[in-house]
Amino acid sequence: MTIQIENISKFYGKQKAVDSLHIELNSGELVGFLGPNGAGKSTLMKIITGFLAADEGRVIINGEEVSPDNHRIRQQVGYLPEHNPLYTDLYIKEYLQLTAGMYRLPNKKQQADRVIEMTGLGPEQHKKIGALSKGYRQRVGLAQALIHDPAILILDEPTTGLDPNQLEDIRALIKNISREKTVLFSTHIMQEVEAICNRVIIINKGKLIADNPVENLKSGKLFSAQQVLIEFADSINREKLTASLGISNIEQLSATSLLVQAPSDEDIRPALFRYAVDNKLTILTLNEQQTSLENIFHKLTRN
């Protein structure tokens, strides 16, 4: 199920929280949604889910426009907000059956049992929500977002405050869910996006500043540069290599190793290999360098 975000803008008084965003999400994608605090992530998510109306533009899901009054299309979307609102005095099963009733689902007990199994709540299912750990509360939030079996899942910082074990469990759960649904989730944990997402969207001050596959960002293609680490068995003459390749941006790391930066429109590695063959040099290492998503995020959002 596709989501088309067409020139969406949202104002809070004179402040423009979202600025003419145009994004398309395709069926089955797991998309990490990044941006500094106040970038407009939560506002856009609320607009996609229909909880908030845009001032300009529109969101279209499978050809149908989203609005706070369009309940039919909103039923195709599951939403876990940043501050997970739960009835802490209710038991897990009781809460999920109540949620199923709000969606007017038949067989409320069976629907609750289904999402309890899906989200791994089985061991805790007879407890009150108020007695649960942070990790299990997040699982309850995911269960309520999934109970009506939506085609689209919107998750606003679903892993905030979790310990490393809980993080790993929730990541695995989100990745498993994404096999059958379109998932958009915001986070401040870059390793999370690198680990499970196939696409990254970054916004800053309400504007779109990056929309790329994860591998494109990490390889440096976003900045039109490729970085390659090469190490030879013997000492290498940097000036001779520079003249041969016609590339000036070569950093000598040691007597035998260099870091070569070249435009990303042409892979520099074959040329380096030919240089080694022509000069009877032995290559010990030839690796394209990966940039951390955290460094890319800083570079894009600190301007």
C-alpha positions as CSV (number, residue, x, y, z in Angstrom):
1,M,0.0,0.0,0.0
2,T,1.6,3.3,-1.1
3,I,1.6,6.6,0.7
4,Q,1.9,9.8,-1.3
5,I,2.8,13.0,0.7
6,E,2.2,15.9,-1.7
7,N,3.6,19.3,-0.7
8,I,2.5,19.1,2.9
9,S,2.9,22.2,5.1
10,K,1.8,22.8,8.6
11,F,1.9,26.0,10.6
12,Y,1.7,26.6,14.4
13,G,1.0,30.3,14.5
14,K,3.8,31.9,12.5
15,Q,6.1,28.9,12.9
16,K,6.3,26.5,9.9
17,A,6.6,23.1,11.4
18,V,6.5,21.2,8.0
19,D,7.6,22.9,4.8
20,S,6.3,21.7,1.5
21,L,7.3,18.0,2.0
22,H,6.9,15.7,-1.0
23,I,7.6,12.0,-0.2
24,E,6.3,8.7,-1.6
25,L,6.5,5.5,0.5
26,N,6.0,2.2,-1.3
27,S,4.4,-1.0,-0.1
28,G,6.6,-3.2,2.0
29,E,9.2,-0.6,2.8
30,L,10.8,-0.2,6.2
31,V,11.8,3.5,6.4
32,G,13.7,5.2,9.1
33,F,12.6,8.8,9.6
34,L,15.3,11.0,11.1
35,G,15.6,14.6,12.1
36,P,16.7,16.8,15.1
37,N,14.2,17.6,17.8
38,G,11.7,20.1,16.4
39,A,12.3,19.1,12.8
40,G,8.6,18.3,12.2
41,K,8.7,14.5,12.4
42,S,5.9,14.0,14.8
43,T,3.7,16.6,13.1
44,L,4.1,14.8,9.7
45,M,3.3,11.5,11.3
46,K,0.1,12.8,12.8
47,I,-0.9,14.2,9.4
48,I,-0.3,10.9,7.7
49,T,-2.4,9.1,10.3
50,G,-5.2,11.7,10.0
51,F,-5.0,12.9,13.6
52,L,-3.9,16.3,12.4
53,A,-5.0,18.2,9.3
54,A,-2.4,19.8,7.0
55,D,-2.6,23.5,6.2
56,E,-1.3,22.9,2.7
57,G,-1.0,19.8,0.5
58,R,-2.5,16.4,0.9
59,V,-1.7,12.8,1.8
60,I,-3.0,10.0,-0.4
61,I,-3.1,6.4,0.6
62,N,-3.9,4.0,-2.2
63,G,-5.5,6.7,-4.2
64,E,-7.7,8.0,-1.4
65,E,-7.0,11.3,0.4
66,V,-6.4,11.2,4.2
67,S,-8.4,13.5,6.4
68,P,-9.5,13.5,10.1
69,D,-13.0,12.7,8.9
70,N,-12.0,9.8,6.5
71,H,-12.4,7.0,8.9
72,R,-12.3,4.3,6.3
73,I,-8.8,5.1,5.1
74,R,-7.6,5.7,8.7
75,Q,-8.5,2.1,9.5
76,Q,-5.6,1.1,7.1
77,V,-3.1,2.8,9.4
78,G,-1.7,1.7,12.8
79,Y,-0.1,4.4,15.0
80,L,2.1,4.3,18.0
81,P,2.7,7.8,19.2
82,E,5.9,9.0,20.9
83,H,4.3,9.1,24.4
84,N,2.6,5.7,24.5
85,P,-0.9,6.3,26.0
86,L,-2.1,3.3,27.9
87,Y,-4.7,2.5,30.5
88,T,-2.4,1.4,33.2
89,D,-5.2,0.0,35.5
90,L,-6.3,-2.5,32.8
91,Y,-5.0,-5.9,32.2
92,I,-3.2,-6.5,28.9
93,K,-6.0,-8.7,27.5
94,E,-8.6,-6.3,28.8
95,Y,-7.0,-3.3,27.1
96,L,-6.5,-5.0,23.8
97,Q,-10.1,-6.3,23.7
98,L,-11.3,-2.8,24.5
99,T,-9.1,-1.5,21.6
100,A,-10.6,-4.2,19.3
101,G,-14.1,-3.0,20.3
102,M,-13.2,0.6,19.3
103,Y,-12.4,-0.7,15.8
104,R,-15.7,-2.7,15.9
105,L,-13.8,-5.9,15.2
106,P,-15.6,-9.3,15.5
107,N,-14.1,-11.9,17.9
108,K,-12.4,-9.4,20.1
109,K,-10.9,-12.1,22.3
110,Q,-9.3,-13.9,19.3
111,Q,-8.0,-10.6,17.9
112,A,-6.3,-9.8,21.3
113,D,-4.8,-13.3,21.5
114,R,-3.4,-12.9,17.9
115,V,-1.5,-9.7,18.6
116,I,-0.4,-10.9,22.0
117,E,1.3,-13.8,20.3
118,M,2.7,-11.6,17.5
119,T,4.3,-9.1,19.9
120,G,5.6,-11.6,22.4
121,L,3.3,-10.5,25.2
122,G,2.4,-14.1,26.2
123,P,4.5,-14.4,29.4
124,E,3.0,-11.1,30.7
125,Q,-0.5,-11.3,29.4
126,H,-2.2,-11.7,32.7
127,K,-0.6,-8.6,34.3
128,K,-1.9,-5.1,34.6
129,I,-0.2,-2.7,32.2
130,G,0.9,-0.6,35.2
131,A,3.0,-3.5,36.4
132,L,4.9,-3.9,33.1
133,S,8.5,-2.9,32.3
134,K,9.1,-0.1,29.7
135,G,9.9,-2.7,27.1
136,Y,6.6,-4.7,27.6
137,R,4.6,-1.4,27.6
138,Q,6.1,-0.6,24.2
139,R,5.0,-4.1,23.1
140,V,1.4,-3.4,24.3
141,G,1.6,-0.1,22.3
142,L,2.6,-2.1,19.2
143,A,-0.1,-4.6,19.8
144,Q,-2.8,-1.9,19.9
145,A,-1.4,-0.4,16.7
146,L,-1.6,-3.8,15.0
147,I,-4.9,-5.1,16.3
148,H,-6.9,-4.1,13.3
149,D,-4.3,-5.5,11.0
150,P,-3.4,-2.3,9.2
151,A,-1.4,-2.2,5.9
152,I,0.6,0.8,7.2
153,L,2.4,1.2,10.5
154,I,3.5,4.6,11.8
155,L,5.8,4.4,14.9
156,D,7.0,7.6,16.6
157,E,10.3,6.8,18.5
158,P,9.1,3.3,19.6
159,T,12.4,2.3,21.3
160,T,13.0,5.4,23.5
161,G,14.1,4.4,27.0
162,L,14.6,0.7,26.3
163,D,17.6,-1.2,27.6
164,P,19.9,-3.0,25.0
165,N,18.0,-6.3,25.3
166,Q,14.7,-4.7,24.9
167,L,16.0,-2.7,21.9
168,E,17.1,-5.9,20.2
169,D,13.7,-7.5,20.8
170,I,11.7,-4.5,19.5
171,R,13.9,-4.1,16.5
172,A,13.5,-7.7,15.5
173,L,9.7,-7.4,16.0
174,I,9.5,-4.3,13.8
175,K,11.6,-5.9,11.1
176,N,9.4,-9.0,11.2
177,I,6.2,-6.9,10.9
178,S,7.7,-5.0,7.9
179,R,7.6,-8.2,5.8
180,E,3.9,-7.7,5.3
181,K,3.4,-3.9,6.0
182,T,4.7,-0.5,5.1
183,V,6.5,0.8,8.2
184,L,7.7,4.3,8.9
185,F,9.3,4.9,12.2
186,S,11.2,7.8,13.7
187,T,14.2,7.4,16.0
188,H,17.3,9.1,17.3
189,I,19.3,5.9,17.4
190,M,21.3,5.7,14.1
191,Q,22.4,2.2,14.7
192,E,18.8,1.1,14.7
193,V,18.2,2.5,11.2
194,E,21.5,1.0,9.9
195,A,20.5,-2.4,11.4
196,I,16.9,-2.8,10.1
197,C,15.9,-0.1,7.5
198,N,16.3,-0.2,3.7
199,R,15.6,3.5,3.3
200,V,16.3,6.7,5.3
201,I,14.4,10.0,5.1
202,I,16.0,13.0,6.9
203,I,14.2,16.3,7.5
204,N,15.4,19.5,9.2
205,K,13.4,22.6,10.1
206,G,10.4,21.0,8.3
207,K,12.3,20.5,5.0
208,L,13.3,17.3,3.3
209,I,17.2,17.1,3.1
210,A,17.8,13.4,2.3
211,D,15.8,10.5,0.9
212,N,18.1,7.6,0.0
213,P,18.7,3.9,0.5
214,V,20.8,3.3,3.6
215,E,23.7,1.9,1.5
216,N,23.8,5.0,-0.7
217,L,24.1,7.3,2.4
218,K,26.8,5.1,4.0
219,S,28.9,4.8,0.8
220,G,29.1,8.5,0.4
221,K,27.1,8.7,-2.8
222,L,24.9,11.4,-1.3
223,F,27.9,13.7,-1.3
224,S,29.1,12.6,-4.7
225,A,32.3,11.1,-3.4
226,Q,33.7,7.6,-3.0
227,Q,36.4,6.8,-0.4
228,V,38.6,3.8,-0.9
229,L,41.3,2.5,1.5
230,I,44.2,0.8,-0.3
231,E,47.2,-0.9,1.3
232,F,50.2,-2.3,-0.6
233,A,52.8,-4.8,0.5
234,D,55.6,-2.3,-0.2
235,S,56.0,1.5,0.1
236,I,54.0,3.5,-2.3
237,N,54.7,6.9,-4.0
238,R,51.7,9.1,-3.5
239,E,52.7,11.6,-6.1
240,K,53.1,8.9,-8.8
241,L,49.7,7.4,-8.0
242,T,48.1,10.9,-8.0
243,A,49.6,11.6,-11.5
244,S,48.6,8.3,-12.8
245,L,44.9,8.5,-11.7
246,G,44.4,12.2,-12.2
247,I,42.9,12.5,-8.7
248,S,44.3,15.0,-6.3
249,N,42.4,14.0,-3.1
250,I,44.7,11.2,-1.9
251,E,45.7,11.0,1.7
252,Q,48.9,9.1,2.7
253,L,48.0,7.2,5.9
254,S,51.4,5.3,6.1
255,A,54.2,4.3,3.9
256,T,52.1,1.5,2.4
257,S,48.5,2.7,2.7
258,L,46.4,5.6,1.3
259,L,42.9,6.9,1.4
260,V,41.6,7.8,-2.1
261,Q,38.6,10.0,-2.6
262,A,37.0,10.2,-6.0
263,P,33.7,11.2,-7.6
264,S,31.1,8.5,-7.0
265,D,29.9,8.5,-10.6
266,E,32.7,6.1,-11.5
267,D,34.1,3.3,-9.3
268,I,37.8,4.1,-8.7
269,R,38.7,0.5,-7.6
270,P,39.4,-1.0,-11.1
271,A,41.8,1.9,-11.8
272,L,43.6,1.2,-8.6
273,F,43.9,-2.5,-9.4
274,R,45.2,-1.7,-12.9
275,Y,47.8,0.7,-11.4
276,A,49.0,-2.1,-9.1
277,V,49.3,-4.6,-11.9
278,D,51.1,-2.2,-14.2
279,N,53.6,-1.3,-11.5
280,K,54.0,-4.9,-10.2
281,L,52.6,-4.0,-6.8
282,T,50.8,-6.4,-4.4
283,I,47.6,-5.2,-2.9
284,L,46.9,-6.3,0.7
285,T,43.7,-4.2,1.2
286,L,41.2,-2.6,-1.2
287,N,38.1,-1.5,0.6
288,E,35.4,1.1,-0.1
289,Q,35.0,3.0,3.1
290,Q,31.6,3.2,4.8
291,T,30.5,6.4,6.6
292,S,28.5,6.1,9.8
293,L,24.9,7.3,9.5
294,E,25.5,9.4,12.6
295,N,28.2,11.4,10.9
296,I,26.0,11.9,7.8
297,F,23.2,13.1,10.1
298,H,25.5,15.6,11.7
299,K,26.8,16.9,8.4
300,L,23.2,17.3,7.0
301,T,21.5,18.9,10.0
302,R,24.2,21.2,11.6
303,N,24.3,23.6,8.7
